[in-house]
Amino acid sequence: MSKDAVHTVAVASHQDAPRTPADAGDAGYSKDLKARHVNMIAIGGAIGTGLFLGAGGRLHNAGPALALAYLVCGVFAFFVVRALGELVLYRPSSGSFVSYAREFLGEKGAYVAGWMYFLNWSTTGIADITAIALYTHYWSFFTPIPQWVLALIALAVVLAVNLISVKIFGEMEFWFAIIKVATLVSFMIVGIFLLATQHRVGGEKPGLSVIADHGGVFPHGLMPVVLVMQGVIFAYAALELVGVAAGETAEPEKVVPRAVNSIMWRVGLFYVGSVVLLALLLPGSVYSADQSPFVTVLSKIGVQGAGDVMNLVVLTAAMSSLNSGLYSTGRILRSMAMAGSAPRFTARMNRSQVPYGGILLTCAVCVLGVVLNYLMPSQAFEIVLNVASLGIISTWVIIMICHLIFVRRAKAGLVTRPSFRLPGSPVTEIATVAFLLAVLGLMWNDPEVGRKTLLLIPVIAALLVGGWFALRRRIATAADQELTDLRK
């Protein structure tokens, strides 16, 4: 059976019987996510620990030019989400880009896309529970509790929320996002007030002079800015959640375009705007990797309790990320299981229409993170964060390749593009893929972290090849069954 044959039947089914899911993994879900949930999931995906905590170390290394790095990466991140949004309106699917990879790249493409995304979120989950434990230790009340115990408690709480219902997940993400946005808006109001009144911050008068007197926009040259790109890309990870969530909303054609379009100005306002403000208030050398840059500024003007408040916000951001990871991998793994490329139990759903099998598999990997926290509490976060970056870059590359093929098929008359489109195709897709691969290649210039991360690629590739040969018969059988069902 050829891939073209499967595609032809799938397209015919999509046109003639739109009520029948084109992806077997889409059957059985509720449609309980509202427009406000999806909008806030989009915001929450764009705002996380990468800004609240990670921006401090990056400002120290790259200086004010970090704002430019956030802007450039933000533009390409928007292209990725816009491309995914167009694919969602063509065919909403909880399997999201894995489902599209199956249609446009074949089963091998879907297999690689799914397992690399699982690698991203399972390792991110380990980073999240590690971060939650570290942030909780900030308060002396929790200091006596071992880091691994706090990590396990956090995992258990978020697992329980995910297993109850998708509506509870949506509500949790909604309020997590509200907290993050309110914090950023409050800080920006304070920052603008300090600039307008020329109130001294740590003995410095804020403004352009802070940048000019401390080495300019590129105080350490261009290379540090290039090297932070990997971390900046990771900061935008989770934007693709919009595509997964669309499979569980009743009106994706209305909700998704609004959510995707709003991402661009939010990225400009929250990421670029915040970093510009931080650079105007204090020299980059004052910020550090072990403290939120917002806490650094507020402590310099004598705000009491700033550390406690920001630590709570960063804790919220980590909980939000863990919550999103369990949600998305549960849906992705179910789509893969229905195609034979993931364990069969990951296709199972509970009475609340939640794919608990996939969620539990991700949790099992996160439990390994609890063990990692027990064995190497000081190194756990850095180890898994770099593995996760490989997963997110590969996911974004696959989304753009799928969209490129989708547009070609639309030009050939095989599919119909929706009115909501990625502008500038095919230049946009090619430029985005080239940029992402360049970021990956430039990691070699970082011998401490980036180079070691790149050396993992052959290991991951060998595992993927081995897994494919172990599963290919089951995948072929599942594809034959799906083709038979579509022909009925």
N, C-alpha and C positions, 0 to 999 in steps of 0.2 A: 504494500500500500504506500503510495507516494504522498509527500507532504502537500503537493498541489491538489491531489484528490481530496484530502481532508479539508484543505482550505476552501475548495469550491463548494463542498457540501456544507461547510460551516457558514459560508457567506450566504448561500441559498437559504439556510435555516434562519439566519439572522434577518433576512429580508422578508421571508414568507411567514415566519412564526416568531415574532419578536418577544412573545411572552415566555418562550422556552429559553433558559439560560444557554448562551453559547459556550460557557465554561461550566462543566458539571459541578465545579466547586462553588458556584454562586447560588445553588439551590438551598433553600432552607433558612436563609437569613431573615431577620426582622428588618423593618425599615424605620427604626426608632430614633435615628439621629436627626435632629432638627437643623435648620439653617444656622442658628446661633452656635450649635455644637461644632459644625464643620468650620465655620468662620474662626472660632476660637482655637480649634485644632490647628488651623493654618497659622494663626498668630503664635500659638504655643510652640509649633514646630520651628518657627523662626527666631524664638527667643529662649535661650537656655543658659546652662552653665558656661557655654563658650563665650558669652558676653559678660555675665555677672561675675565670673571668676577668671576665666581664661584671658580676658582682655588686659588684665594687669600685667602679666608676664610678657604679653606680646607688645604692649606699649613700651615696656622697659627695653625690649630688644629692637623693635622697629621704629619707635618714636611716633610722631604724628602721622607719618606715612601709613600707619596701620589703617587709618580711615579710608585711604585709597585701596588698600588690600580688601577691606570689607566691601567697598563699593564694586570693585571688579568681580570678586567672587559672588557678590549678591546679584549682579546682572546675569551671570551664567547660571546661578541657581534659579533665577526667575525663568530663564529660557527652558530649563529642565522641567519646572513645574507647569509652565505654559504648554509645553509639548505633551506632558502627561495629562493635563486638563483636556486637551483636544482629543486624546485617545479615550479618556473617560466619557466624553460626550458622544463619541462614536459608539462606544459599548461599555457602559458602567460595569465594573467587576470588582468584587472583594479580593480577587486574586491580583488585581491591579496590573503592574508591569510584568509580572510573571505570566499572567494570562495573555498579555499582548505579545510577550516574547514567544510564547507557544504558537501564536497565530502567525507572527511575522518572521520568526527565526527558527521555528521548529522545536521539537522536544529537547534537543541539546541546549538550545538557547534558554528555554524555560528552566531547565535543570540548573544551569550555571547561575542564572539570574536569581533563582529562588534560594539556592544554598549560599551564595555570596551575601544575599540580603540577611539570611539567617545568621551568617557569620558576623555581619555588622551588628545586628541587634542583640545577639546573645552575648557578644563581647562588650557591647555598649551597656548591656544590663549588668554585667560584672562591674564595669566602671561606675555605673550609677549606684549600685548597692555599696560599693567601696566608698564613693563620695558621700553617700548618706551617712555611713558610719563615721567618717572623718568629720563631717559637719556637726553631727550630733555630739561628738566628743568635745566640741567647742565649749559646751556648757558643762561646768564642773559636776553637776548632778549625775551626768552620764559617764563621766571619766572612768569610774571603777568597772564599768561593763565592758568586756572584751569587744574589740572591733568586729569580730566575726559574728558575735551574738546580735549586735545591732544590725548588721547586714542581713542576717537571717530573718529578723523581725520585720524589717522593711520589705523584704521579698514576700513574706507571708501576707502582709497587709495588702500590698498591691495585687497579689495573686487573687485574694478573696474578692477584691473590687472587680477585677476582670471577669471572674467566673459568674458573678451574679447576673449581669445583663449588660448589653451594649449601651443602654440608656444611662446606667450608673457610670460606665466608663466616660460617656460623653459629658455628663454633669461634672465629674471629677476634673476632666480636662478643661472644661469651661471655667471653673473656679480657679484652677491652677493658673490658667492664662490671665484671668482678671487680676490676680495677685501680682504676676510678673509685669503686666502692662501698667498697673497702678504705681508700682515701684519705680519703673522707668520714667513715667510721666512726672512723678513727684520729684525725682532727682533732676530731671531736665528743667523743671520750673525753678528749683533751687540754683542750679548752675547758671541759668539765664539771669536770675536775680543777682548772683555774685558778679557776673560780667557787667551787667548794666550799672551796678552801684560801685564797681571797682573795689569791692570788699577784698581785703588781702586774704589769701589762702596759703597757710604755712609760710607766711612772711613774704610771699610773692604777690605782686599786683597782677590779676588775671588779664588775659588778652593776647594779641598777636605777639607782643614782646616776649611772652613766655616761650614761644616757639623760636622766635628770632634769636634770643639770647642763649639758647641751649642747643645749637647745632642745626637749626632750621627743620624743614620737613623731613629730611633724610639724615638724621644726626650720625648714623652709623653706616651710611651708604645704602645701596640698593639691595645687596644680597640678603641682609636680615629680613627685609620686607618679603623677598621671594620665599625665604625659608619658612615664614609664618603662614604661608598660603595653605599648607596642609591642615594646620589647626583651624584656620578660618573656614575652609571647606567643611571640616567636621562640625564647626559651630552651626552651619546651616543644615546639617543632617536632620531629617524628620520632616522637611517640607513635603516630601513625597507621600506623607500620610494622608494628604487630601485625596489622593487617588484611591487609597484603600478604603477610607471612610465613605467615599461616594457610593460604594456598593451597598451601604446600609442606610441611605437616605432616600426618602420617597420622591424627591424632585431634583435629581442631580443636574438636570439641564439648567435649572435656575440657580442652584446653590454653588456649584463648582466654579463657573466663570467669575462670580462675585468674589469668592474666596481667593481664587488665583490672582485676579487683578489687584486685589488689595495687598497682596504680599509685597509688591514692588515698592509702594510708598512706605509701607511699614518697615521694610528693610532699610530704606533711606533714612527714615526718621529715627528709628530705634537704634540701629547699629551704627550707621555712619554719623548721625547726629550726636549720639552719646559719646562716641570716640573723639569727635571734633571738640565737644565740650570738655572732655577729660584733658585733652591736649592743651586747650586754652587756659585751663585752671591750674595745672601743675606740670612741671617738666617730666618727660617720660622716665627719667632716671629715678624718680621718686616712687613710681609704681613698682610692684613686685608680684611674682607668680603665686606667692603664698597668702595674698590678701586681695579681696575684691577691690578693684580700683574705686568703686563708689564709696566703700568704707574708708579708703585712704583719703579721699577728698573730704568727706563729712567729719572724719576725726581731726583733720587739719583746721577745721573751722570750729571745733569744740562741741560738736553735736554729741550729746550723751546717748549711749545705747545704740549707736549706728551699727556697730559690729553685730549686736544681737538681732537687730531687724534684718540686716542684709544676710546674715547667716541663715535666718528662717526662710528668706526668699530663695537663696541658693539651694537650700534643702528642698523647698517646694519644686524648684526647677528639676532637680535630680529625680524626685518622686514622679514628676510629670513625664520625664524621659523614660523611666522604667515602665510606667503605666502604658505609654505609647508603644514601647517595644514589645510588650506581651500581647497587646491588642493586634498590632500589625503582623507579627510573626504567626500568630494563631490563624489568621485569615490566609496568609501566603502559604503556610504549610498545608492547610486544607486543600487549597487549589492544587498544590503539587501532589498530595496524596491521592486525589481523585484521578490524577494522570499517571500514578504509579511511581513517581520519583521521590516520594517521601514515605516514611513508615505509615502503614494502614491506620494505626490508631489515631494519627493526627487529623484524620478526616471526621472523627466523631464529634457530635454536638450534644449539648445538654438540653434540658427542657426549656431553657431560656434562649435557645438558638445561638449559643456561644460555642465556638469550636475549641472545646477544652483540651483536646488531645495535643494540638499544636502549642497551646499556651503552656501546658505542663512540660512539654519537651524543652521549650526555651527556659523554663524555670529550672529544669534539671541541669542545664548548662550553667545557669546562674548559681546553682548550689556549688558547682565546682569553683565558682568565684568566692563563695564563702570559705571554701577550703584554702584557696589562694590567699584570702585575707588572714587566715589562721597561720599559714606557713610564712608568707612574705608580706606583712601588712604595710610596709613602707614602699614596696615596689609594685603592688598589685595594680594600682590605677594606671601607671605609665605603660605597663606591659600590654594591657588589653586595649587601651585607647588607640595605640598605633595599629593593632590588628584591625580594629573597627574601621579605621580610615581607608583601608584597602577595600572593605566591603561597600562603603558608601560611594567611593569613586567608581567602582565597577558597576554598581546599580545605576548611577546617573548616566554612565556611558551606554549601558544597555537600553535605557529609556530613549536616549537620543537616536540610537541606531534603529530601534523599533519605529520611531516616528518617521525617520528617513525612508524606511521601506513602506510604511503606511502611505506617505505622500506619493511615492512612486506608483503604488497600486491604485491610488485615487486617480492619478493622471492616466493610468491604463484603463480606467473605468471599472475596476474590480470592487472598489469600495467608494463610499461617499464621505467627503470631509465635512464636518459640521461648520457652521458659520464662525464659531469661536476657534481661532487658529493661531498657531505659532507663526509670527511674522518672519519673513526673510528666508524661508526654506528654499534650498538645502544648505545655504551658507551658514545659517544659524546653528544647525545641528553639527556640521563639520567643524566650525570654529569652537563650539562647546566641547566636543570630543577631544580636539587638539589641545585645548586649554587644560582639560582634566588629565590627559596623558602627560602633558608637560609638567604639571604639578607633581604627578607621580614620579617622573624622571628626576625632577629637581630635588627630591627627597634624598637622593644619593649624596648630595653636598652636605648632608647632616650626618656625620659619621657616628654620633652618639646614639641617635634614635632612628632617623630616617633610613639610613643604610641597612640597619638591622631589620627594619620593617620590610624593606624591599627584598631582602634575602629569604623572607617567608613565602614569597610568591611561588617559587618552584615547589615548595612543600605543599602549599594549598592546591596548586595545579595537579600535582601527583595524586592527592586525595580525591579531587574531583574526577580525574580520569578513572581511577580505581573504582570509585562509586558508580560511575556511569556504566562500566562494563559489568558490574554486579547487578545493576538494576535494569539494563536495557531490554531484557526479555519481558519483564513485568510492565515496563513503559509501553512497549510495542503492543502487548495484549490489551492494556487499558485504551490505547489509541484505536485499536480495531473495534473494541466494544463501543467506544464513543461514536465512531463512524457508523456503526450498525444502528445505534440509537437515533442518530441524526437522520438516517435514511428512512426510518419508520414513518 
